[in-house]
Amino acid sequence: MSPPSPDVVSQILAANAGREPERLALKYAAMRRDAFAFLRASADLFYQRLAECLLPVATPSAWICGDLHLENFGSYKGDDGLVYFDLNDFDNAALAPLSWDIVRLLASILVAGDSVGLGHPIARTLCDDTLCSYAAEVCTGHPRVMDRNVARGPIAVLLDDLHHRSRLVWLNSKTELVHDKRRIRLDGSHALPVTPTQRAFVTGLMNELAVDSGESTFYRVLDVARRVAGTGSLGLERYVILVEGKGSPDHNRLLDLKEAVASPVGAQFASAQPQWVNEAQRVVTVQRRLQGVSMALLHDLQRPPRSYVLHALQPTEDRVALASRHLSRTSLEQLAADMGKLVAWAHLRGGGRQGAASVDEMIDAGRSMSRSRDDLIEVAETCARQVTSDWKTFCTAYDAGAFAL
């Protein structure tokens, strides 16, 4: 007998307990906006629901993203200085059935499609495009990377734009010069002021990294702000940090520092998880494993009992949203197929590592999933309907003041 479904209000309150009230209020307001934002911000609830479902294909364990949805793909500069498009959020990464990544991605396509009025037939076709592409790429057993040489359609346009973008122009948009010294632009929507205690904490953490890395000048802190970004992570400790980089003022660098917390997927399969030193080590290890090329300046840092993930700040606009109202049908289909490829390549890179299935086992799973596409999409449709129902319950409670801070 399946366990009882969690109460939506109590589950969301429990999952967000202890978060910073100011940014948590922003999260709840974002969740009220539409069902897709709600899906992005309620992974804990989604995975509790998914655990109750009987999936049509038994798939082996793999290192998965753990929060795979349309907004967790994006372009970035790698640690080799080149531009890539890949999965870009591994906060919930865990060892779990690879189908869990796929079902959440398909559900996000269906929910997002409904939110922007694509229509169910088109959204379902995009799910099939994604699943076909995923299965075909897994069956090759050979992961690749999505760079400017490989990308087509909207991803190619995005990568070309990033390749030609002026780093200084972007830096100027996020900072301001005061007496020839840069300061982070506190705009009230993306960057908020810090307290002296928070500034001292971040500076101390960066000083430790500077000593450990031998880059005392590069990581010298010039300014710190609280960062407002994403949806699911709002309310956790998160900072944007301006550092000296390769020289002031035009070669300063902006970094993103985010608190790492336990994965709700890992909690569902706790006995299968390796022992990590801390949550940030889990995130960074799996990210380095699953991305074709790691993000620039990726590090795990700790100040017990908490730990943090650091990387070069990536512009939030460097994403191609499948939920866009402006993409043609052909572009949507190309993007859906490319996302399927990216997930397959990520799963393959983790094959055989720390308890994950071998590549051969993944190939067998890919063949089974290809034959059971309709059944998997039906599970995703069930999940999407549940997300919409849970969102409506949340909205009623939100409007009644249940999430007032």
Contacts in CASP RR format, 6 or more apart in sequence:
PFRMAT RR
TARGET T0000
AUTHOR 0000-0000-0000
METHOD contacts of the structure
MODEL  1
MSPPSPDVVSQILAANAGREPERLALKYAAMRRDAFAFLRASADLFYQRL
AECLLPVATPSAWICGDLHLENFGSYKGDDGLVYFDLNDFDNAALAPLSW
DIVRLLASILVAGDSVGLGHPIARTLCDDTLCSYAAEVCTGHPRVMDRNV
ARGPIAVLLDDLHHRSRLVWLNSKTELVHDKRRIRLDGSHALPVTPTQRA
FVTGLMNELAVDSGESTFYRVLDVARRVAGTGSLGLERYVILVEGKGSPD
HNRLLDLKEAVASPVGAQFASAQPQWVNEAQRVVTVQRRLQGVSMALLHD
LQRPPRSYVLHALQPTEDRVALASRHLSRTSLEQLAADMGKLVAWAHLRG
GGRQGAASVDEMIDAGRSMSRSRDDLIEVAETCARQVTSDWKTFCTAYDA
GAFAL
2 52 0 8 1.000
3 51 0 8 1.000
3 52 0 8 1.000
5 48 0 8 1.000
5 49 0 8 1.000
5 52 0 8 1.000
6 45 0 8 1.000
6 48 0 8 1.000
8 45 0 8 1.000
8 390 0 8 1.000
8 393 0 8 1.000
8 394 0 8 1.000
8 397 0 8 1.000
9 393 0 8 1.000
9 394 0 8 1.000
9 397 0 8 1.000
9 402 0 8 1.000
11 44 0 8 1.000
11 45 0 8 1.000
11 48 0 8 1.000
12 42 0 8 1.000
12 44 0 8 1.000
12 45 0 8 1.000
12 394 0 8 1.000
12 403 0 8 1.000
13 402 0 8 1.000
13 403 0 8 1.000
15 42 0 8 1.000
15 44 0 8 1.000
15 45 0 8 1.000
15 264 0 8 1.000
16 24 0 8 1.000
16 27 0 8 1.000
16 235 0 8 1.000
19 27 0 8 1.000
19 234 0 8 1.000
19 235 0 8 1.000
19 236 0 8 1.000
20 235 0 8 1.000
20 236 0 8 1.000
20 237 0 8 1.000
21 405 0 8 1.000
22 192 0 8 1.000
22 235 0 8 1.000
23 192 0 8 1.000
23 226 0 8 1.000
23 228 0 8 1.000
23 234 0 8 1.000
23 235 0 8 1.000
23 238 0 8 1.000
24 234 0 8 1.000
24 235 0 8 1.000
24 405 0 8 1.000
25 405 0 8 1.000
26 228 0 8 1.000
26 234 0 8 1.000
26 235 0 8 1.000
27 41 0 8 1.000
27 231 0 8 1.000
27 232 0 8 1.000
27 234 0 8 1.000
27 235 0 8 1.000
28 398 0 8 1.000
28 403 0 8 1.000
28 405 0 8 1.000
30 37 0 8 1.000
30 41 0 8 1.000
30 231 0 8 1.000
30 234 0 8 1.000
31 37 0 8 1.000
31 38 0 8 1.000
31 41 0 8 1.000
31 42 0 8 1.000
31 231 0 8 1.000
31 391 0 8 1.000
31 394 0 8 1.000
31 398 0 8 1.000
32 38 0 8 1.000
32 394 0 8 1.000
32 395 0 8 1.000
32 398 0 8 1.000
34 115 0 8 1.000
34 391 0 8 1.000
35 111 0 8 1.000
35 114 0 8 1.000
35 115 0 8 1.000
35 387 0 8 1.000
35 388 0 8 1.000
35 391 0 8 1.000
36 70 0 8 1.000
36 108 0 8 1.000
36 111 0 8 1.000
36 112 0 8 1.000
36 113 0 8 1.000
36 115 0 8 1.000
36 323 0 8 1.000
37 231 0 8 1.000
38 387 0 8 1.000
38 390 0 8 1.000
38 391 0 8 1.000
38 394 0 8 1.000
39 46 0 8 1.000
39 69 0 8 1.000
39 107 0 8 1.000
39 108 0 8 1.000
39 111 0 8 1.000
39 387 0 8 1.000
39 391 0 8 1.000
40 69 0 8 1.000
40 71 0 8 1.000
40 108 0 8 1.000
40 230 0 8 1.000
40 231 0 8 1.000
40 232 0 8 1.000
41 231 0 8 1.000
41 232 0 8 1.000
41 234 0 8 1.000
42 232 0 8 1.000
42 387 0 8 1.000
42 390 0 8 1.000
42 394 0 8 1.000
43 66 0 8 1.000
43 67 0 8 1.000
43 92 0 8 1.000
43 232 0 8 1.000
43 264 0 8 1.000
43 265 0 8 1.000
44 264 0 8 1.000
45 390 0 8 1.000
46 104 0 8 1.000
46 107 0 8 1.000
46 383 0 8 1.000
46 387 0 8 1.000
47 100 0 8 1.000
47 264 0 8 1.000
47 265 0 8 1.000
47 268 0 8 1.000
48 264 0 8 1.000
49 383 0 8 1.000
49 386 0 8 1.000
49 390 0 8 1.000
50 100 0 8 1.000
50 103 0 8 1.000
50 104 0 8 1.000
50 383 0 8 1.000
51 268 0 8 1.000
53 103 0 8 1.000
53 379 0 8 1.000
53 382 0 8 1.000
53 383 0 8 1.000
55 97 0 8 1.000
55 99 0 8 1.000
55 103 0 8 1.000
55 376 0 8 1.000
55 379 0 8 1.000
56 372 0 8 1.000
56 375 0 8 1.000
56 376 0 8 1.000
56 378 0 8 1.000
56 379 0 8 1.000
57 99 0 8 1.000
57 365 0 8 1.000
57 368 0 8 1.000
57 369 0 8 1.000
57 372 0 8 1.000
57 375 0 8 1.000
57 376 0 8 1.000
58 97 0 8 1.000
59 97 0 8 1.000
59 98 0 8 1.000
59 99 0 8 1.000
59 365 0 8 1.000
59 368 0 8 1.000
59 369 0 8 1.000
60 97 0 8 1.000
60 98 0 8 1.000
60 356 0 8 1.000
60 357 0 8 1.000
60 361 0 8 1.000
60 362 0 8 1.000
60 365 0 8 1.000
61 95 0 8 1.000
61 96 0 8 1.000
61 97 0 8 1.000
61 98 0 8 1.000
61 269 0 8 1.000
61 272 0 8 1.000
61 355 0 8 1.000
61 356 0 8 1.000
61 357 0 8 1.000
62 95 0 8 1.000
62 96 0 8 1.000
62 97 0 8 1.000
62 98 0 8 1.000
62 101 0 8 1.000
62 347 0 8 1.000
62 350 0 8 1.000
62 351 0 8 1.000
62 356 0 8 1.000
62 357 0 8 1.000
62 362 0 8 1.000
63 93 0 8 1.000
63 94 0 8 1.000
63 95 0 8 1.000
63 286 0 8 1.000
63 289 0 8 1.000
63 290 0 8 1.000
63 346 0 8 1.000
63 347 0 8 1.000
63 350 0 8 1.000
63 351 0 8 1.000
63 353 0 8 1.000
63 354 0 8 1.000
63 356 0 8 1.000
64 93 0 8 1.000
64 94 0 8 1.000
64 95 0 8 1.000
64 96 0 8 1.000
64 98 0 8 1.000
64 100 0 8 1.000
64 101 0 8 1.000
64 265 0 8 1.000
64 347 0 8 1.000
65 72 0 8 1.000
65 87 0 8 1.000
65 89 0 8 1.000
65 90 0 8 1.000
65 92 0 8 1.000
65 93 0 8 1.000
65 101 0 8 1.000
65 290 0 8 1.000
65 343 0 8 1.000
65 346 0 8 1.000
66 90 0 8 1.000
66 92 0 8 1.000
66 93 0 8 1.000
66 94 0 8 1.000
66 96 0 8 1.000
66 100 0 8 1.000
66 101 0 8 1.000
66 104 0 8 1.000
66 263 0 8 1.000
66 265 0 8 1.000
67 89 0 8 1.000
67 91 0 8 1.000
67 92 0 8 1.000
67 104 0 8 1.000
67 265 0 8 1.000
68 87 0 8 1.000
68 101 0 8 1.000
68 102 0 8 1.000
68 104 0 8 1.000
68 105 0 8 1.000
68 108 0 8 1.000
68 343 0 8 1.000
69 104 0 8 1.000
69 105 0 8 1.000
69 108 0 8 1.000
70 105 0 8 1.000
70 108 0 8 1.000
70 109 0 8 1.000
70 112 0 8 1.000
70 321 0 8 1.000
70 322 0 8 1.000
70 323 0 8 1.000
70 339 0 8 1.000
71 230 0 8 1.000
71 231 0 8 1.000
71 319 0 8 1.000
71 321 0 8 1.000
72 87 0 8 1.000
72 88 0 8 1.000
72 89 0 8 1.000
73 85 0 8 1.000
73 86 0 8 1.000
73 87 0 8 1.000
73 88 0 8 1.000
73 319 0 8 1.000
73 320 0 8 1.000
73 339 0 8 1.000
73 342 0 8 1.000
74 85 0 8 1.000
74 86 0 8 1.000
74 88 0 8 1.000
74 158 0 8 1.000
74 314 0 8 1.000
74 318 0 8 1.000
74 319 0 8 1.000
74 320 0 8 1.000
75 83 0 8 1.000
75 84 0 8 1.000
75 85 0 8 1.000
75 155 0 8 1.000
75 158 0 8 1.000
75 159 0 8 1.000
75 162 0 8 1.000
75 314 0 8 1.000
75 318 0 8 1.000
75 319 0 8 1.000
76 83 0 8 1.000
76 84 0 8 1.000
76 86 0 8 1.000
76 88 0 8 1.000
76 295 0 8 1.000
76 296 0 8 1.000
76 312 0 8 1.000
76 314 0 8 1.000
76 318 0 8 1.000
77 83 0 8 1.000
77 84 0 8 1.000
77 162 0 8 1.000
77 295 0 8 1.000
77 296 0 8 1.000
77 312 0 8 1.000
77 314 0 8 1.000
78 84 0 8 1.000
78 293 0 8 1.000
78 294 0 8 1.000
78 295 0 8 1.000
78 296 0 8 1.000
79 293 0 8 1.000
79 294 0 8 1.000
79 295 0 8 1.000
79 296 0 8 1.000
79 297 0 8 1.000
79 298 0 8 1.000
80 293 0 8 1.000
81 296 0 8 1.000
82 147 0 8 1.000
82 293 0 8 1.000
83 147 0 8 1.000
83 148 0 8 1.000
83 159 0 8 1.000
83 162 0 8 1.000
83 163 0 8 1.000
84 145 0 8 1.000
84 146 0 8 1.000
84 147 0 8 1.000
84 159 0 8 1.000
84 291 0 8 1.000
84 292 0 8 1.000
84 293 0 8 1.000
85 146 0 8 1.000
85 147 0 8 1.000
85 151 0 8 1.000
85 155 0 8 1.000
85 158 0 8 1.000
85 159 0 8 1.000
85 320 0 8 1.000
85 338 0 8 1.000
85 342 0 8 1.000
86 145 0 8 1.000
86 146 0 8 1.000
86 291 0 8 1.000
86 292 0 8 1.000
86 293 0 8 1.000
86 342 0 8 1.000
86 346 0 8 1.000
87 290 0 8 1.000
87 291 0 8 1.000
87 342 0 8 1.000
87 343 0 8 1.000
87 346 0 8 1.000
88 291 0 8 1.000
88 295 0 8 1.000
88 314 0 8 1.000
90 283 0 8 1.000
90 286 0 8 1.000
90 287 0 8 1.000
90 290 0 8 1.000
91 233 0 8 1.000
91 258 0 8 1.000
91 260 0 8 1.000
91 261 0 8 1.000
91 263 0 8 1.000
91 283 0 8 1.000
91 309 0 8 1.000
92 263 0 8 1.000
92 264 0 8 1.000
92 265 0 8 1.000
92 266 0 8 1.000
93 263 0 8 1.000
93 265 0 8 1.000
93 282 0 8 1.000
93 283 0 8 1.000
93 286 0 8 1.000
93 287 0 8 1.000
93 290 0 8 1.000
94 263 0 8 1.000
94 265 0 8 1.000
94 266 0 8 1.000
94 269 0 8 1.000
94 273 0 8 1.000
94 282 0 8 1.000
94 286 0 8 1.000
95 266 0 8 1.000
95 269 0 8 1.000
95 272 0 8 1.000
95 273 0 8 1.000
95 274 0 8 1.000
95 354 0 8 1.000
95 355 0 8 1.000
95 356 0 8 1.000
96 265 0 8 1.000
96 266 0 8 1.000
96 268 0 8 1.000
96 269 0 8 1.000
96 272 0 8 1.000
98 347 0 8 1.000
98 357 0 8 1.000
98 362 0 8 1.000
98 365 0 8 1.000
99 365 0 8 1.000
99 369 0 8 1.000
99 376 0 8 1.000
100 265 0 8 1.000
101 343 0 8 1.000
101 347 0 8 1.000
102 131 0 8 1.000
102 134 0 8 1.000
102 343 0 8 1.000
102 369 0 8 1.000
102 376 0 8 1.000
103 376 0 8 1.000
103 379 0 8 1.000
103 380 0 8 1.000
103 383 0 8 1.000
104 383 0 8 1.000
105 130 0 8 1.000
105 339 0 8 1.000
105 340 0 8 1.000
105 343 0 8 1.000
106 127 0 8 1.000
106 130 0 8 1.000
106 131 0 8 1.000
106 376 0 8 1.000
106 377 0 8 1.000
106 380 0 8 1.000
107 380 0 8 1.000
107 381 0 8 1.000
107 383 0 8 1.000
107 384 0 8 1.000
107 387 0 8 1.000
109 123 0 8 1.000
109 126 0 8 1.000
109 127 0 8 1.000
109 130 0 8 1.000
109 322 0 8 1.000
109 336 0 8 1.000
109 380 0 8 1.000
110 120 0 8 1.000
110 123 0 8 1.000
110 124 0 8 1.000
110 127 0 8 1.000
110 380 0 8 1.000
110 381 0 8 1.000
110 384 0 8 1.000
111 384 0 8 1.000
111 387 0 8 1.000
111 388 0 8 1.000
112 118 0 8 1.000
112 123 0 8 1.000
112 321 0 8 1.000
112 322 0 8 1.000
112 323 0 8 1.000
113 119 0 8 1.000
113 122 0 8 1.000
113 123 0 8 1.000
113 322 0 8 1.000
113 323 0 8 1.000
114 120 0 8 1.000
114 123 0 8 1.000
114 384 0 8 1.000
114 388 0 8 1.000
115 323 0 8 1.000
116 323 0 8 1.000
116 324 0 8 1.000
116 325 0 8 1.000
117 325 0 8 1.000
118 126 0 8 1.000
118 332 0 8 1.000
122 329 0 8 1.000
122 332 0 8 1.000
124 377 0 8 1.000
124 381 0 8 1.000
125 333 0 8 1.000
126 322 0 8 1.000
126 332 0 8 1.000
126 333 0 8 1.000
126 336 0 8 1.000
127 336 0 8 1.000
127 377 0 8 1.000
127 380 0 8 1.000
128 373 0 8 1.000
128 377 0 8 1.000
129 333 0 8 1.000
129 336 0 8 1.000
129 337 0 8 1.000
130 336 0 8 1.000
130 337 0 8 1.000
130 339 0 8 1.000
130 340 0 8 1.000
131 340 0 8 1.000
131 369 0 8 1.000
131 370 0 8 1.000
131 373 0 8 1.000
131 376 0 8 1.000
131 377 0 8 1.000
132 337 0 8 1.000
132 370 0 8 1.000
132 373 0 8 1.000
133 336 0 8 1.000
133 337 0 8 1.000
133 338 0 8 1.000
133 339 0 8 1.000
133 340 0 8 1.000
133 341 0 8 1.000
133 344 0 8 1.000
134 340 0 8 1.000
134 341 0 8 1.000
134 343 0 8 1.000
134 344 0 8 1.000
134 366 0 8 1.000
134 369 0 8 1.000
135 344 0 8 1.000
135 366 0 8 1.000
135 367 0 8 1.000
135 369 0 8 1.000
135 370 0 8 1.000
135 373 0 8 1.000
136 344 0 8 1.000
136 370 0 8 1.000
137 340 0 8 1.000
137 341 0 8 1.000
137 344 0 8 1.000
137 345 0 8 1.000
137 348 0 8 1.000
138 344 0 8 1.000
138 347 0 8 1.000
138 348 0 8 1.000
138 362 0 8 1.000
138 363 0 8 1.000
138 365 0 8 1.000
138 366 0 8 1.000
138 369 0 8 1.000
139 363 0 8 1.000
139 366 0 8 1.000
139 367 0 8 1.000
139 370 0 8 1.000
141 348 0 8 1.000
141 359 0 8 1.000
141 362 0 8 1.000
141 363 0 8 1.000
142 348 0 8 1.000
143 292 0 8 1.000
143 344 0 8 1.000
143 345 0 8 1.000
143 346 0 8 1.000
143 348 0 8 1.000
143 349 0 8 1.000
144 150 0 8 1.000
144 341 0 8 1.000
144 345 0 8 1.000
145 292 0 8 1.000
145 293 0 8 1.000
145 345 0 8 1.000
146 155 0 8 1.000
146 338 0 8 1.000
146 341 0 8 1.000
146 342 0 8 1.000
147 159 0 8 1.000
148 156 0 8 1.000
148 159 0 8 1.000
148 160 0 8 1.000
148 163 0 8 1.000
151 158 0 8 1.000
151 159 0 8 1.000
151 338 0 8 1.000
152 334 0 8 1.000
152 338 0 8 1.000
153 331 0 8 1.000
153 334 0 8 1.000
153 335 0 8 1.000
154 320 0 8 1.000
154 327 0 8 1.000
154 331 0 8 1.000
154 334 0 8 1.000
154 335 0 8 1.000
155 320 0 8 1.000
155 334 0 8 1.000
155 335 0 8 1.000
155 338 0 8 1.000
158 318 0 8 1.000
158 319 0 8 1.000
158 320 0 8 1.000
162 318 0 8 1.000
168 250 0 8 1.000
170 315 0 8 1.000
171 182 0 8 1.000
171 250 0 8 1.000
171 252 0 8 1.000
171 254 0 8 1.000
173 185 0 8 1.000
174 184 0 8 1.000
174 185 0 8 1.000
174 191 0 8 1.000
174 240 0 8 1.000
174 254 0 8 1.000
174 313 0 8 1.000
175 182 0 8 1.000
175 183 0 8 1.000
175 184 0 8 1.000
175 185 0 8 1.000
175 223 0 8 1.000
175 242 0 8 1.000
175 252 0 8 1.000
175 254 0 8 1.000
176 182 0 8 1.000
176 183 0 8 1.000
176 185 0 8 1.000
177 183 0 8 1.000
177 249 0 8 1.000
180 248 0 8 1.000
180 249 0 8 1.000
181 222 0 8 1.000
181 248 0 8 1.000
181 249 0 8 1.000
182 222 0 8 1.000
182 223 0 8 1.000
182 242 0 8 1.000
182 248 0 8 1.000
182 249 0 8 1.000
182 252 0 8 1.000
183 222 0 8 1.000
183 223 0 8 1.000
183 242 0 8 1.000
184 191 0 8 1.000
184 223 0 8 1.000
184 224 0 8 1.000
184 225 0 8 1.000
184 240 0 8 1.000
184 242 0 8 1.000
184 254 0 8 1.000
185 191 0 8 1.000
186 192 0 8 1.000
186 193 0 8 1.000
186 225 0 8 1.000
188 228 0 8 1.000
189 228 0 8 1.000
190 227 0 8 1.000
190 228 0 8 1.000
190 229 0 8 1.000
191 225 0 8 1.000
191 226 0 8 1.000
191 227 0 8 1.000
191 228 0 8 1.000
191 240 0 8 1.000
192 225 0 8 1.000
192 226 0 8 1.000
192 227 0 8 1.000
192 228 0 8 1.000
193 225 0 8 1.000
193 226 0 8 1.000
194 202 0 8 1.000
194 224 0 8 1.000
194 225 0 8 1.000
194 226 0 8 1.000
194 239 0 8 1.000
198 224 0 8 1.000
198 226 0 8 1.000
198 239 0 8 1.000
199 224 0 8 1.000
201 303 0 8 1.000
202 221 0 8 1.000
202 224 0 8 1.000
202 239 0 8 1.000
202 241 0 8 1.000
202 257 0 8 1.000
203 221 0 8 1.000
203 224 0 8 1.000
205 257 0 8 1.000
205 301 0 8 1.000
205 303 0 8 1.000
205 308 0 8 1.000
206 219 0 8 1.000
206 220 0 8 1.000
206 221 0 8 1.000
206 241 0 8 1.000
206 243 0 8 1.000
207 219 0 8 1.000
207 221 0 8 1.000
208 301 0 8 1.000
209 215 0 8 1.000
209 219 0 8 1.000
209 299 0 8 1.000
209 301 0 8 1.000
209 310 0 8 1.000
210 216 0 8 1.000
210 218 0 8 1.000
210 219 0 8 1.000
210 220 0 8 1.000
213 219 0 8 1.000
217 244 0 8 1.000
217 245 0 8 1.000
218 243 0 8 1.000
218 244 0 8 1.000
218 245 0 8 1.000
218 246 0 8 1.000
218 253 0 8 1.000
219 243 0 8 1.000
219 244 0 8 1.000
219 245 0 8 1.000
220 243 0 8 1.000
220 244 0 8 1.000
220 245 0 8 1.000
221 241 0 8 1.000
221 242 0 8 1.000
221 243 0 8 1.000
222 242 0 8 1.000
222 243 0 8 1.000
222 244 0 8 1.000
222 248 0 8 1.000
222 252 0 8 1.000
223 241 0 8 1.000
223 242 0 8 1.000
224 239 0 8 1.000
224 240 0 8 1.000
224 241 0 8 1.000
224 242 0 8 1.000
225 239 0 8 1.000
225 240 0 8 1.000
226 238 0 8 1.000
226 239 0 8 1.000
226 240 0 8 1.000
227 238 0 8 1.000
227 239 0 8 1.000
227 240 0 8 1.000
227 256 0 8 1.000
227 258 0 8 1.000
228 234 0 8 1.000
228 238 0 8 1.000
229 238 0 8 1.000
229 256 0 8 1.000
229 316 0 8 1.000
230 316 0 8 1.000
233 258 0 8 1.000
236 258 0 8 1.000
236 259 0 8 1.000
236 261 0 8 1.000
237 257 0 8 1.000
237 258 0 8 1.000
237 259 0 8 1.000
237 306 0 8 1.000
237 308 0 8 1.000
238 256 0 8 1.000
238 257 0 8 1.000
238 258 0 8 1.000
238 259 0 8 1.000
239 256 0 8 1.000
239 257 0 8 1.000
239 258 0 8 1.000
240 254 0 8 1.000
240 255 0 8 1.000
240 256 0 8 1.000
240 257 0 8 1.000
240 313 0 8 1.000
241 254 0 8 1.000
241 255 0 8 1.000
241 256 0 8 1.000
241 257 0 8 1.000
242 252 0 8 1.000
242 253 0 8 1.000
242 254 0 8 1.000
243 252 0 8 1.000
243 253 0 8 1.000
243 254 0 8 1.000
243 255 0 8 1.000
244 252 0 8 1.000
244 253 0 8 1.000
245 251 0 8 1.000
245 252 0 8 1.000
245 253 0 8 1.000
246 253 0 8 1.000
253 297 0 8 1.000
253 312 0 8 1.000
253 313 0 8 1.000
254 312 0 8 1.000
254 313 0 8 1.000
255 297 0 8 1.000
255 310 0 8 1.000
255 311 0 8 1.000
255 312 0 8 1.000
255 313 0 8 1.000
256 310 0 8 1.000
256 311 0 8 1.000
256 312 0 8 1.000
256 313 0 8 1.000
256 314 0 8 1.000
257 301 0 8 1.000
257 308 0 8 1.000
257 309 0 8 1.000
257 310 0 8 1.000
258 308 0 8 1.000
258 309 0 8 1.000
259 306 0 8 1.000
259 307 0 8 1.000
259 308 0 8 1.000
260 278 0 8 1.000
260 279 0 8 1.000
260 280 0 8 1.000
260 282 0 8 1.000
260 283 0 8 1.000
260 300 0 8 1.000
260 306 0 8 1.000
260 307 0 8 1.000
260 308 0 8 1.000
260 309 0 8 1.000
261 279 0 8 1.000
262 279 0 8 1.000
263 279 0 8 1.000
263 282 0 8 1.000
266 272 0 8 1.000
266 273 0 8 1.000
272 355 0 8 1.000
274 354 0 8 1.000
274 355 0 8 1.000
276 282 0 8 1.000
276 285 0 8 1.000
277 302 0 8 1.000
278 300 0 8 1.000
278 302 0 8 1.000
278 304 0 8 1.000
278 307 0 8 1.000
279 307 0 8 1.000
280 300 0 8 1.000
280 301 0 8 1.000
280 302 0 8 1.000
280 307 0 8 1.000
280 308 0 8 1.000
280 309 0 8 1.000
281 300 0 8 1.000
281 307 0 8 1.000
283 300 0 8 1.000
283 309 0 8 1.000
284 298 0 8 1.000
284 299 0 8 1.000
284 300 0 8 1.000
284 309 0 8 1.000
285 300 0 8 1.000
287 294 0 8 1.000
287 295 0 8 1.000
287 298 0 8 1.000
288 294 0 8 1.000
288 298 0 8 1.000
289 349 0 8 1.000
289 350 0 8 1.000
289 353 0 8 1.000
290 346 0 8 1.000
290 347 0 8 1.000
290 349 0 8 1.000
290 350 0 8 1.000
291 346 0 8 1.000
291 349 0 8 1.000
292 345 0 8 1.000
292 346 0 8 1.000
292 349 0 8 1.000
295 311 0 8 1.000
295 312 0 8 1.000
295 314 0 8 1.000
296 311 0 8 1.000
296 312 0 8 1.000
297 310 0 8 1.000
297 311 0 8 1.000
297 312 0 8 1.000
298 309 0 8 1.000
298 310 0 8 1.000
298 311 0 8 1.000
299 309 0 8 1.000
299 310 0 8 1.000
299 311 0 8 1.000
300 307 0 8 1.000
300 308 0 8 1.000
300 309 0 8 1.000
300 310 0 8 1.000
301 307 0 8 1.000
301 308 0 8 1.000
301 309 0 8 1.000
301 310 0 8 1.000
302 308 0 8 1.000
320 327 0 8 1.000
320 335 0 8 1.000
322 332 0 8 1.000
322 335 0 8 1.000
322 336 0 8 1.000
322 339 0 8 1.000
327 335 0 8 1.000
347 362 0 8 1.000
348 359 0 8 1.000
348 362 0 8 1.000
350 356 0 8 1.000
351 357 0 8 1.000
351 358 0 8 1.000
351 359 0 8 1.000
351 362 0 8 1.000
352 358 0 8 1.000
352 359 0 8 1.000
357 365 0 8 1.000
369 376 0 8 1.000
397 403 0 8 1.000
END
